[in-house]
């Protein structure tokens, strides 16, 4: 690229621009790109083989191990570039290495490994909602690609192996770092008796509540304010649930997100803020485990489900609602956000609503009262 075209760009932008040009040039070289079989299984094999080449270029694997929902997960990184963008949200789930993980996720980017992703064998007409690819979510293969983030997720259910790829690690959006590997974990856990849901969760070791509702309904506010109370934190946005042998919520991420203008409501979280220089274009993203290790829970039994409602009134109070009204609040936000979510997801959500009571939590002006209302409810159950 001509030097005059780089004038006026910041250092980070210059780096990304140069790397993109290097990658584009590599794409034109012989031996890096070969014709791809259009069958889903063959495409997965091609992607996995390319990951293995990237891993060799990067000097071998860098492994991290985690445990949630009763399962062990191995993250197998090709080099170090992706590690700081993926692992902070999972830090509280760190576990001892194992030779037989339940699921292995292979992660790589083209820029740091100088290894090019094979061209996708689909066209723009094959994209469906939620990043799904028509004809590439059949049999044992699940695939999603998000043009906005540039992230490819592909899972082989039979092999319990997945691949995560992005062109350049430094181009990962903040929300991808806050909830990493979301499609892969959703697909795999759904096949193993766990359902990932769009919900927060707070409580005690004896039991807690799910916080449900669409984006902007107040879930994150409710969950984060509870860090300044006796309550433990499992999630503000996504968690795993099961109904066997009882309704239970497992933590997935120790991250939390709020609109930038709401930061002043959580002064005690200032040290956990990860993106203070980018709040003009991003939500505030907190990684909580490092600074609140005793407040982050890996899970607890579910005693109730709460639907937050901002009222503008002084008092915070609870009102019982029907399970059908609760399902209308929980199901759409989960199904619309997770690729492949459908009838099976709806069945899982319906089953848990049969077993626990549902309430609206009318949030008063003083959000510090929210934890007391939740603790009061839990004492009754």
C-alpha positions as CSV (number, residue, x, y, z in Angstrom):
1,X,0.0,0.0,0.0
2,X,1.2,3.5,-0.8
3,X,2.5,5.5,2.1
4,X,0.2,8.4,1.3
5,X,-2.8,6.2,1.9
6,X,-1.7,5.5,5.5
7,X,-1.4,9.2,6.4
8,X,-4.0,10.1,9.1
9,X,-4.5,6.6,10.3
10,X,-3.8,5.6,13.9
11,X,-1.1,3.0,14.7
12,X,-3.6,0.3,15.3
13,X,-5.4,1.0,12.0
14,X,-2.1,1.1,10.1
15,X,-1.2,-2.3,11.6
16,X,-4.6,-3.8,10.6
17,X,-4.4,-2.3,7.1
18,X,-0.9,-3.7,6.5
19,X,-1.8,-7.1,7.8
20,X,-4.9,-7.2,5.6
21,X,-2.7,-6.4,2.6
22,X,-0.2,-9.1,3.6
23,X,-3.0,-11.7,3.9
24,X,-4.4,-10.6,0.5
25,X,-1.0,-11.2,-1.1
26,X,-0.6,-14.6,0.6
27,X,-4.0,-15.6,-0.8
28,X,-2.6,-15.2,-4.3
29,X,0.3,-17.5,-3.7
30,X,0.4,-21.1,-4.8
31,X,-0.1,-24.0,-2.4
32,X,-2.1,-22.2,0.3
33,X,-5.6,-22.5,-1.2
34,X,-7.0,-25.6,-2.8
35,X,-10.4,-26.4,-4.1
36,X,-12.9,-27.2,-1.4
37,X,-15.3,-30.1,-1.5
38,X,-18.8,-28.6,-0.9
39,X,-20.0,-31.4,1.4
40,X,-20.2,-30.2,5.0
41,X,-18.1,-33.1,6.4
42,X,-15.4,-32.5,3.7
43,X,-15.4,-28.8,4.4
44,X,-14.9,-29.4,8.1
45,X,-12.0,-31.7,7.3
46,X,-10.4,-29.0,5.2
47,X,-10.8,-26.4,7.9
48,X,-9.3,-28.7,10.5
49,X,-6.4,-29.6,8.4
50,X,-5.7,-25.9,7.7
51,X,-5.8,-25.3,11.5
52,X,-3.2,-28.0,12.0
53,X,-0.9,-26.2,9.5
54,X,-1.5,-23.0,11.3
55,X,-0.6,-24.6,14.6
56,X,2.7,-25.8,13.2
57,X,3.6,-22.4,11.8
58,X,2.8,-20.9,15.3
59,X,5.1,-23.3,17.0
60,X,2.6,-25.9,18.3
61,X,-0.5,-25.7,20.5
62,X,-1.1,-23.5,23.5
63,X,-3.8,-25.3,25.5
64,X,-6.3,-24.0,28.1
65,X,-8.8,-26.2,30.0
66,X,-12.2,-25.2,31.5
67,X,-15.1,-27.0,33.1
68,X,-18.8,-26.1,33.2
69,X,-22.0,-28.0,33.1
70,X,-20.3,-31.1,34.3
71,X,-18.1,-31.2,31.1
72,X,-14.4,-30.5,30.4
73,X,-13.5,-28.2,27.5
74,X,-10.1,-27.9,25.9
75,X,-9.2,-24.8,23.9
76,X,-6.4,-25.5,21.6
77,X,-4.9,-22.2,20.3
78,X,-2.6,-22.0,17.3
79,X,-0.2,-19.4,18.8
80,X,-0.9,-16.8,21.4
81,X,-2.7,-14.0,19.4
82,X,-6.3,-15.1,20.3
83,X,-5.6,-16.0,23.9
84,X,-6.1,-12.5,25.5
85,X,-9.3,-12.0,23.5
86,X,-11.0,-15.3,24.4
87,X,-9.9,-16.4,27.8
88,X,-10.7,-13.6,30.2
89,X,-14.4,-14.3,30.2
90,X,-13.8,-18.0,30.9
91,X,-11.1,-17.5,33.6
92,X,-13.4,-18.6,36.5
93,X,-14.0,-21.9,34.8
94,X,-10.2,-22.9,34.6
95,X,-9.5,-26.5,35.3
96,X,-6.7,-29.0,35.4
97,X,-5.5,-30.4,32.0
98,X,-7.1,-33.6,30.9
99,X,-6.1,-36.1,28.2
100,X,-9.8,-36.8,27.4
101,X,-11.8,-33.5,27.2
102,X,-15.5,-33.7,26.4
103,X,-15.1,-31.0,23.8
104,X,-12.0,-29.6,22.0
105,X,-12.2,-26.2,20.3
106,X,-9.3,-25.3,17.9
107,X,-8.8,-21.6,17.6
108,X,-6.7,-19.7,15.0
109,X,-6.4,-16.5,13.1
110,X,-4.8,-16.1,9.7
111,X,-2.8,-12.9,10.4
112,X,-0.6,-14.2,13.2
113,X,-0.2,-17.7,11.7
114,X,0.3,-16.6,8.1
115,X,-2.1,-19.4,7.2
116,X,-5.1,-18.7,4.9
117,X,-8.6,-20.0,5.5
118,X,-9.8,-22.1,2.5
119,X,-12.4,-20.3,0.5
120,X,-16.0,-21.0,1.7
121,X,-17.9,-23.3,-0.7
122,X,-21.1,-21.3,-0.3
123,X,-22.4,-18.0,-1.7
124,X,-24.0,-14.9,-0.2
125,X,-27.4,-16.4,-1.0
126,X,-26.7,-19.3,1.4
127,X,-26.6,-17.1,4.5
128,X,-29.6,-17.4,6.9
129,X,-30.5,-15.6,10.1
130,X,-28.1,-15.8,13.1
131,X,-25.1,-16.6,10.9
132,X,-26.3,-20.0,9.8
133,X,-25.2,-21.3,6.4
134,X,-27.8,-23.2,4.3
135,X,-26.9,-26.9,3.7
136,X,-23.9,-26.6,6.2
137,X,-26.0,-27.4,9.3
138,X,-26.8,-31.0,8.5
139,X,-26.0,-34.3,10.1
140,X,-23.1,-34.0,12.5
141,X,-21.9,-30.6,11.2
142,X,-23.0,-27.2,12.5
143,X,-21.7,-24.0,10.9
144,X,-22.1,-20.2,11.4
145,X,-20.3,-17.2,9.9
146,X,-21.0,-13.6,10.9
147,X,-19.9,-11.2,8.2
148,X,-20.0,-8.3,10.7
149,X,-17.4,-9.9,13.0
150,X,-15.7,-12.1,10.5
151,X,-15.9,-15.1,12.9
152,X,-16.4,-18.6,11.6
153,X,-17.6,-21.4,14.0
154,X,-17.9,-25.0,12.8
155,X,-18.5,-28.0,15.0
156,X,-18.4,-31.8,14.3
157,X,-20.7,-33.2,16.9
158,X,-19.6,-36.8,16.3
159,X,-15.9,-36.0,16.8
160,X,-16.6,-33.5,19.7
161,X,-14.2,-31.1,17.9
162,X,-14.9,-27.5,16.8
163,X,-12.9,-24.9,14.9
164,X,-13.0,-21.1,15.6
165,X,-11.4,-18.8,13.0
166,X,-11.1,-15.1,12.4
167,X,-9.0,-13.3,9.8
168,X,-7.1,-11.2,12.4
169,X,-7.2,-11.5,16.2
170,X,-7.1,-7.8,16.6
171,X,-10.4,-7.4,14.7
172,X,-12.4,-9.4,17.3
173,X,-15.4,-7.2,18.4
174,X,-15.8,-6.5,22.1
175,X,-19.0,-8.5,22.4
176,X,-17.2,-11.6,21.0
177,X,-14.7,-11.3,23.8
178,X,-17.5,-10.9,26.3
179,X,-19.3,-14.1,25.2
180,X,-16.6,-16.2,23.3
181,X,-17.5,-19.4,21.4
182,X,-21.2,-18.8,21.9
183,X,-22.5,-20.8,18.9
184,X,-20.1,-23.7,19.4
185,X,-21.0,-24.0,23.1
186,X,-24.7,-23.7,22.4
187,X,-24.7,-26.5,19.7
188,X,-22.6,-28.9,21.8
189,X,-24.3,-28.4,25.1
190,X,-27.7,-28.7,23.5
191,X,-26.6,-32.1,22.3
192,X,-25.5,-33.1,25.9
193,X,-28.5,-32.2,28.0
194,X,-27.7,-28.5,28.7
195,X,-29.4,-25.5,27.2
196,X,-27.7,-22.2,26.8
197,X,-30.2,-19.3,27.5
198,X,-30.2,-15.6,27.1
199,X,-30.5,-14.8,30.8
200,X,-28.7,-13.5,33.9
201,X,-28.4,-15.4,37.1
202,X,-27.7,-14.4,40.7
203,X,-28.2,-16.1,44.0
204,X,-26.6,-18.0,46.9
205,X,-24.9,-21.4,47.1
206,X,-28.3,-22.8,48.1
207,X,-30.2,-21.4,45.1
208,X,-30.7,-18.4,42.9
209,X,-32.9,-16.8,40.2
210,X,-32.8,-16.4,36.5
211,X,-33.1,-12.9,35.1
212,X,-34.8,-12.9,31.8
213,X,-36.0,-10.4,29.2
214,X,-35.0,-8.8,25.9
215,X,-31.9,-6.6,25.5
216,X,-32.2,-3.4,27.4
217,X,-34.8,-4.8,29.9
218,X,-32.5,-4.4,32.9
219,X,-31.0,-7.9,33.3
220,X,-27.4,-6.6,33.4
221,X,-28.3,-3.8,35.8
222,X,-29.9,-6.3,38.2
223,X,-27.1,-8.8,37.9
224,X,-24.2,-6.3,38.4
225,X,-25.7,-4.4,41.3
226,X,-25.9,-7.8,43.1
227,X,-22.1,-7.9,43.2
228,X,-22.3,-5.3,45.9
229,X,-24.5,-7.5,48.1
230,X,-24.6,-10.9,49.7
231,X,-25.6,-12.5,46.4
232,X,-23.3,-14.4,44.0
233,X,-23.0,-13.8,40.3
234,X,-23.4,-16.4,37.6
235,X,-24.1,-14.3,34.6
236,X,-25.7,-11.1,33.2
237,X,-26.4,-12.3,29.7
238,X,-25.9,-16.0,29.0
239,X,-25.9,-19.1,31.2
240,X,-26.4,-22.9,30.9
241,X,-29.5,-24.5,32.4
242,X,-30.7,-28.1,33.0
243,X,-33.7,-29.7,34.6
244,X,-32.1,-33.0,35.4
245,X,-32.1,-33.9,38.3
246,X,-33.4,-30.4,39.2
247,X,-33.5,-26.9,37.6
248,X,-29.9,-25.7,37.7
249,X,-27.9,-22.7,36.3
250,X,-24.3,-23.1,35.3
251,X,-22.0,-20.2,34.6
252,X,-20.5,-19.6,31.2
253,X,-18.9,-16.2,31.3
254,X,-17.7,-13.9,34.1
255,X,-18.2,-10.8,31.9
256,X,-20.8,-8.1,32.3
257,X,-21.9,-5.4,29.9
258,X,-23.8,-2.1,30.4
259,X,-24.4,1.0,28.2
260,X,-21.5,3.5,28.6
261,X,-23.9,6.1,30.1
262,X,-24.7,3.7,32.9
263,X,-21.1,3.3,34.2
264,X,-21.7,5.9,36.9
265,X,-24.3,3.6,38.5
266,X,-21.5,1.0,39.2
267,X,-18.5,2.9,40.6
268,X,-17.4,-0.3,42.5
269,X,-16.8,-2.0,39.1
270,X,-14.3,0.6,37.8
271,X,-11.3,-1.6,38.2
272,X,-12.9,-4.4,36.1
273,X,-13.6,-2.2,33.1
274,X,-11.7,-3.6,30.1
275,X,-12.4,-1.0,27.4
276,X,-12.4,2.5,28.9
277,X,-10.9,4.1,25.8
278,X,-13.6,2.7,23.4
279,X,-16.8,3.6,25.1
280,X,-17.9,6.0,22.3
281,X,-18.6,3.0,20.1
282,X,-18.9,0.0,22.5
283,X,-20.8,-0.9,25.6
284,X,-18.8,-1.0,28.8
285,X,-17.3,-4.6,29.1
286,X,-16.3,-5.8,32.6
287,X,-14.3,-9.0,33.4
288,X,-15.3,-9.7,36.9
289,X,-13.5,-12.7,38.2
290,X,-10.1,-11.1,38.6
291,X,-11.4,-8.5,41.0
292,X,-14.4,-10.3,42.5
293,X,-13.2,-14.0,42.7
294,X,-15.3,-14.7,45.8
295,X,-18.5,-13.3,44.2
296,X,-18.4,-15.4,41.0
297,X,-20.3,-18.6,41.3
298,X,-20.0,-21.5,38.8
299,X,-23.7,-22.4,39.4
300,X,-26.6,-23.1,41.8
301,X,-30.2,-24.6,41.8
302,X,-32.8,-22.3,40.2
303,X,-35.5,-21.3,42.7
304,X,-37.4,-18.7,40.6
305,X,-37.4,-16.7,37.3
306,X,-37.6,-12.9,37.4
307,X,-38.6,-10.6,34.6
308,X,-37.2,-7.1,35.3
309,X,-39.4,-4.1,34.5
310,X,-38.2,-0.5,34.9
311,X,-41.1,1.5,36.4
312,X,-39.7,4.9,37.5
313,X,-41.4,4.5,40.8
314,X,-39.6,4.6,44.2
315,X,-40.3,1.1,45.4
316,X,-38.9,-2.2,44.2
317,X,-41.4,-5.0,44.4
318,X,-42.3,-8.5,43.1
319,X,-45.4,-9.7,41.3
320,X,-46.2,-13.3,40.5
321,X,-46.9,-14.0,36.8
322,X,-47.9,-17.1,34.8
323,X,-45.4,-19.4,33.2
324,X,-46.8,-18.7,29.8
325,X,-46.1,-15.0,30.2
326,X,-42.6,-15.8,31.4
327,X,-42.0,-18.0,28.3
328,X,-43.0,-15.2,26.0
329,X,-40.2,-13.1,27.6
330,X,-37.6,-15.9,27.7
331,X,-38.0,-17.8,24.5
332,X,-37.7,-15.1,21.7
333,X,-34.5,-13.5,23.0
334,X,-32.9,-16.9,23.3
335,X,-34.1,-18.4,20.0
336,X,-33.4,-15.3,17.9
337,X,-29.8,-15.0,19.2
338,X,-28.5,-18.6,19.0
339,X,-27.9,-20.3,15.6
340,X,-29.9,-23.5,15.3
341,X,-32.1,-22.8,18.2
342,X,-35.7,-24.0,17.6
343,X,-38.1,-26.6,18.8
344,X,-35.7,-28.4,21.1
345,X,-34.7,-25.1,22.7
346,X,-38.4,-24.2,23.2
347,X,-39.0,-27.6,24.9
348,X,-36.1,-27.1,27.3
349,X,-37.4,-23.6,28.3
350,X,-40.9,-24.9,28.7
351,X,-39.8,-27.7,30.9
352,X,-37.9,-25.4,33.4
353,X,-40.9,-23.1,33.6
354,X,-43.1,-26.0,34.7
355,X,-40.8,-26.5,37.8
356,X,-40.1,-23.0,39.2
357,X,-42.3,-19.9,39.9
358,X,-42.1,-16.7,37.8
359,X,-42.3,-13.1,38.9
360,X,-42.0,-9.6,37.5
361,X,-39.5,-7.6,39.5
362,X,-40.5,-3.9,39.3
363,X,-37.3,-2.0,39.6
364,X,-37.5,1.1,41.7
365,X,-35.4,4.2,41.4
366,X,-32.9,3.0,44.0
367,X,-31.3,0.0,42.4
368,X,-29.4,-0.8,45.6
369,X,-32.7,-2.3,46.9
370,X,-32.8,-4.9,44.2
371,X,-30.6,-7.5,46.0
372,X,-32.8,-7.3,49.1
373,X,-35.9,-8.1,47.1
374,X,-34.2,-11.1,45.6
375,X,-32.8,-12.3,48.9
376,X,-36.3,-12.0,50.4
377,X,-37.8,-14.1,47.6
378,X,-35.1,-16.7,47.9
379,X,-35.8,-17.0,51.7
380,X,-39.4,-18.0,50.8
381,X,-38.2,-20.8,48.4
